[in-house]
Amino acid sequence: MCTIALSEEMNTAGLTEVMTRYEKISIILAIFALVISVIVPLVQWIYREKRKAVLKYYPTGHAFAYCNLSGSYIRIDGVFEALKRAISLKKVSISIVRKKDEKKLNLEWFKFYSPVSQSIMGFQASAEELAHPFRIDADHVACAFIEFTDPNDSAGKTIRPLYNSLLEECAKIKAVEPDFYKAEELFKSSESYRSLKDMIKKELFWEIGEYQVKVIAQYAGAEKCFTVKTSVSETQYTQFLTGIDEICLIPLKRSYGVQGNAQPVLLDLKEAK
């Protein structure tokens, strides 16, 4: 009996030893599978990140600021660069913050301008087209001379009716005054002229002080923000006011065949730190 009992104990010990070995193998395999399930996605993510498209933006360092019948808006010339992979640029918008009171001007791309000017009848002119999505090949650059405006034309809807009323005023003045300079005095004293000038000045976003400019590019479900800064000096502010006078005089000058002189104000762009 003792012999049989001893034999049974040895068999039981052997079975326990065999089961323990299989359990160890199962545990090792489970750990290995767990490690693989973590490492493989991690390696794939790292690979995708290394191959992920990178968008860069390099403004020229200058911007053209406007305030006219369309209100306040801006044109910024620059270059976009696509690194690693091609990028389809879907949309570019801009947000400008006037630092002294945190007032914002939000604009969207409206026109592209060609960086190459052409001479037409002795005048320098550049081609322009409506802004639209475009593709930048991998490790290539694309010029982006972009005019940003209000897509809703909020200011223009208010200003243009006042401007149109000046056309009738010009016709009346020209009928009684052939001299342009005398006509200009009459024109500037009119209620229509003052109303238009006051309305454009009301829409003037550009005041003396510092501004933060954010250029926001959207592509392939991603969004990239590039920040620069600019400022308006006292001299530049005076240029804006002079430009408003010129805008208001356009209908009179056209009636008398006088060349208009409305110009944008050139602002310096600097890297935001």
C-alpha positions as CSV (number, residue, x, y, z in Angstrom):
1,M,0.0,0.0,0.0
2,C,2.8,2.3,0.8
3,T,4.4,1.6,-2.6
4,I,1.1,2.4,-4.4
5,A,0.7,5.6,-2.5
6,L,4.2,6.7,-3.2
7,S,3.7,5.9,-6.9
8,E,0.5,8.0,-7.0
9,E,2.3,11.0,-5.3
10,M,5.1,10.8,-7.9
11,N,2.6,10.8,-10.8
12,T,0.8,13.7,-9.3
13,A,4.1,15.7,-8.8
14,G,5.1,14.9,-12.4
15,L,1.7,16.1,-13.7
16,T,1.9,19.3,-11.7
17,E,5.4,19.9,-13.1
18,V,4.2,19.4,-16.7
19,M,1.2,21.7,-16.2
20,T,3.4,24.4,-14.7
21,R,5.7,24.3,-17.7
22,Y,2.8,24.8,-20.1
23,E,1.5,27.6,-18.0
24,K,4.9,29.4,-18.1
25,I,4.9,29.0,-21.9
26,S,1.4,30.4,-22.2
27,I,2.3,33.4,-20.0
28,I,5.4,34.1,-22.1
29,L,3.4,33.9,-25.3
30,A,0.7,36.2,-23.8
31,I,3.4,38.7,-22.8
32,F,5.0,38.5,-26.3
33,A,1.6,39.1,-27.9
34,L,0.9,42.0,-25.7
35,V,4.3,43.6,-26.5
36,I,3.7,43.0,-30.2
37,S,0.3,44.6,-30.0
38,V,1.8,47.7,-28.4
39,I,5.1,48.0,-30.4
40,V,3.6,47.5,-33.9
41,P,1.1,50.4,-33.6
42,L,3.8,52.5,-32.0
43,V,6.3,51.8,-34.8
44,Q,3.5,52.6,-37.4
45,W,2.7,55.8,-35.6
46,I,6.3,56.9,-35.5
47,Y,6.6,56.1,-39.2
48,R,3.5,58.1,-40.1
49,E,4.8,61.0,-38.0
50,K,8.1,61.0,-39.8
51,R,6.4,60.9,-43.1
52,K,3.7,63.4,-42.1
53,A,3.4,66.4,-44.4
54,V,4.9,69.6,-43.0
55,L,3.7,73.1,-44.1
56,K,5.9,76.1,-43.8
57,Y,5.0,79.8,-44.6
58,Y,7.5,82.6,-45.3
59,P,6.0,86.1,-45.7
60,T,8.0,88.6,-47.6
61,G,8.2,91.0,-44.7
62,H,5.7,93.5,-46.0
63,A,1.9,93.8,-46.2
64,F,-0.4,96.2,-48.1
65,A,-3.2,97.5,-45.9
66,Y,-6.4,99.0,-47.3
67,C,-9.4,100.9,-46.3
68,N,-11.9,101.8,-49.1
69,L,-15.4,101.0,-50.3
70,S,-14.9,97.4,-49.1
71,G,-13.9,98.4,-45.6
72,S,-10.5,97.4,-44.1
73,Y,-8.5,94.5,-45.5
74,I,-5.0,93.4,-46.2
75,R,-2.7,91.8,-48.8
76,I,0.2,89.7,-47.7
77,D,2.8,88.3,-50.1
78,G,4.7,85.1,-49.2
79,V,5.6,81.6,-50.0
80,F,4.3,78.2,-48.8
81,E,6.5,75.2,-48.7
82,A,5.5,71.5,-48.4
83,L,8.0,69.2,-46.8
84,K,8.0,65.3,-47.0
85,R,4.7,65.0,-48.8
86,A,2.5,66.9,-51.2
87,I,-0.1,69.2,-49.6
88,S,-3.4,70.4,-51.0
89,L,-4.1,73.8,-49.5
90,K,-7.9,74.0,-49.0
91,K,-8.2,77.5,-47.5
92,V,-6.2,80.4,-46.0
93,S,-7.7,82.9,-43.6
94,I,-6.3,85.6,-41.4
95,S,-7.0,87.0,-37.9
96,I,-5.6,90.4,-37.0
97,V,-5.8,91.6,-33.4
98,R,-5.3,95.3,-32.5
99,K,-3.3,95.0,-29.3
100,K,-4.4,98.3,-27.7
101,D,-8.1,97.1,-27.4
102,E,-8.0,93.5,-28.5
103,K,-10.4,94.2,-31.4
104,K,-10.2,91.6,-34.1
105,L,-10.5,91.7,-37.9
106,N,-11.2,88.2,-39.4
107,L,-10.7,87.9,-43.2
108,E,-10.5,85.1,-45.8
109,W,-8.5,84.7,-49.0
110,F,-10.1,86.4,-51.9
111,K,-7.6,86.9,-54.7
112,F,-4.2,85.6,-55.8
113,Y,-1.8,88.0,-57.5
114,S,1.0,87.0,-59.8
115,P,4.5,87.8,-58.5
116,V,5.5,88.7,-62.1
117,S,4.4,92.1,-63.5
118,Q,3.7,92.8,-67.2
119,S,4.0,96.0,-69.1
120,I,0.8,96.8,-70.9
121,M,0.6,100.1,-72.9
122,G,3.5,101.4,-70.8
123,F,1.8,100.6,-67.5
124,Q,2.9,97.8,-65.1
125,A,0.2,95.3,-64.4
126,S,0.0,92.0,-62.6
127,A,-2.5,89.2,-63.2
128,E,-5.0,88.2,-60.5
129,E,-7.5,85.4,-60.0
130,L,-10.0,84.4,-57.4
131,A,-8.5,82.3,-54.6
132,H,-9.0,78.6,-54.8
133,P,-7.6,75.3,-53.4
134,F,-4.2,74.4,-54.9
135,R,-1.6,71.7,-54.6
136,I,2.0,72.0,-53.5
137,D,4.3,69.1,-54.5
138,A,6.5,67.5,-51.9
139,D,9.6,69.5,-51.0
140,H,8.5,72.3,-53.3
141,V,7.3,75.9,-52.8
142,A,4.4,77.9,-54.1
143,C,4.1,81.7,-54.3
144,A,1.1,83.0,-52.3
145,F,0.5,86.7,-52.9
146,I,-2.9,86.8,-51.3
147,E,-5.5,89.5,-50.7
148,F,-7.7,88.8,-47.7
149,T,-11.1,90.4,-47.4
150,D,-14.4,90.0,-45.6
151,P,-16.3,87.2,-47.3
152,N,-19.6,88.8,-46.2
153,D,-18.7,92.2,-47.5
154,S,-20.3,93.7,-44.3
155,A,-18.7,97.2,-44.7
156,G,-19.3,97.3,-48.4
157,K,-23.0,96.8,-48.1
158,T,-23.2,99.9,-46.0
159,I,-20.6,102.1,-47.8
160,R,-21.5,101.5,-51.5
161,P,-25.0,103.0,-51.4
162,L,-23.5,106.2,-50.1
163,Y,-20.9,106.1,-52.8
164,N,-23.5,105.6,-55.5
165,S,-25.4,108.7,-54.2
166,L,-22.3,110.7,-55.0
167,L,-22.5,109.9,-58.7
168,E,-25.6,112.0,-59.0
169,E,-23.9,114.8,-57.0
170,C,-21.0,114.8,-59.4
171,A,-23.3,115.1,-62.4
172,K,-25.0,118.1,-60.9
173,I,-21.7,119.8,-60.0
174,K,-20.2,119.2,-63.5
175,A,-23.2,120.7,-65.1
176,V,-22.6,124.1,-63.4
177,E,-18.8,124.1,-62.8
178,P,-16.3,123.2,-65.6
179,D,-13.2,123.8,-63.4
180,F,-12.2,120.7,-61.5
181,Y,-10.6,122.4,-58.5
182,K,-13.6,124.6,-57.9
183,A,-15.8,121.6,-58.4
184,E,-13.7,119.8,-55.8
185,E,-14.5,122.5,-53.2
186,L,-18.2,122.2,-53.9
187,F,-18.0,118.4,-53.8
188,K,-16.2,118.3,-50.4
189,S,-18.8,120.7,-48.9
190,S,-21.7,118.4,-49.8
191,E,-23.6,116.3,-47.3
192,S,-23.1,113.2,-49.4
193,Y,-19.4,113.5,-49.4
194,R,-19.2,114.0,-45.6
195,S,-21.5,111.1,-45.0
196,L,-19.3,108.8,-47.2
197,K,-16.1,110.0,-45.6
198,D,-17.4,109.5,-42.1
199,M,-18.7,106.0,-42.9
200,I,-15.3,104.9,-44.3
201,K,-13.5,106.3,-41.3
202,K,-15.9,104.4,-39.0
203,E,-14.8,101.2,-40.8
204,L,-11.1,102.0,-40.5
205,F,-9.6,99.2,-38.5
206,W,-6.0,100.6,-38.8
207,E,-5.1,102.8,-36.0
208,I,-1.7,103.8,-34.4
209,G,-0.3,100.9,-32.5
210,E,0.7,97.2,-32.5
211,Y,-1.0,94.3,-34.3
212,Q,-0.8,90.5,-34.1
213,V,-1.4,88.8,-37.4
214,K,-2.3,85.1,-37.6
215,V,-2.3,83.4,-41.0
216,I,-4.3,80.1,-40.7
217,A,-3.9,77.5,-43.4
218,Q,-6.2,74.5,-43.7
219,Y,-5.2,71.3,-45.5
220,A,-6.0,67.5,-45.4
221,G,-8.1,67.8,-42.2
222,A,-5.2,69.7,-40.5
223,E,-4.8,73.4,-39.6
224,K,-1.6,75.3,-39.2
225,C,-1.3,78.8,-37.8
226,F,1.6,81.2,-38.6
227,T,2.0,84.3,-36.4
228,V,3.6,87.6,-37.3
229,K,3.3,91.1,-36.0
230,T,3.0,94.6,-37.5
231,S,2.4,98.2,-36.4
232,V,0.9,101.4,-37.7
233,S,2.9,104.6,-37.1
234,E,1.5,108.1,-36.9
235,T,2.7,108.8,-40.5
236,Q,1.0,105.6,-41.8
237,Y,-2.2,106.5,-40.0
238,T,-2.1,109.9,-41.8
239,Q,-1.7,108.0,-45.1
240,F,-4.9,106.0,-44.3
241,L,-6.8,109.2,-43.8
242,T,-5.4,110.8,-47.0
243,G,-6.4,107.6,-48.8
244,I,-10.0,107.9,-47.5
245,D,-10.1,111.4,-49.0
246,E,-8.9,110.0,-52.3
247,I,-11.5,107.2,-52.3
248,C,-14.3,109.7,-51.8
249,L,-13.0,111.9,-54.6
250,I,-12.9,109.0,-57.2
251,P,-16.4,109.7,-58.7
252,L,-15.6,113.4,-59.1
253,K,-12.2,112.7,-60.6
254,R,-13.7,110.2,-63.0
255,S,-16.3,112.7,-64.1
256,Y,-13.6,115.3,-64.9
257,G,-11.1,112.7,-66.4
258,V,-8.6,113.3,-63.5
259,Q,-6.4,110.4,-62.5
260,G,-7.1,109.0,-59.0
261,N,-4.3,108.5,-56.5
262,A,-5.7,106.1,-53.9
263,Q,-2.8,103.8,-52.6
264,P,-2.6,101.1,-50.0
265,V,-0.3,101.7,-47.0
266,L,2.8,99.5,-46.8
267,L,3.3,97.9,-43.4
268,D,6.3,96.0,-42.1
269,L,5.8,92.4,-40.9
270,K,8.0,90.9,-38.3
271,E,8.4,87.5,-36.7
272,A,6.3,87.1,-33.6
273,K,8.4,85.9,-30.6
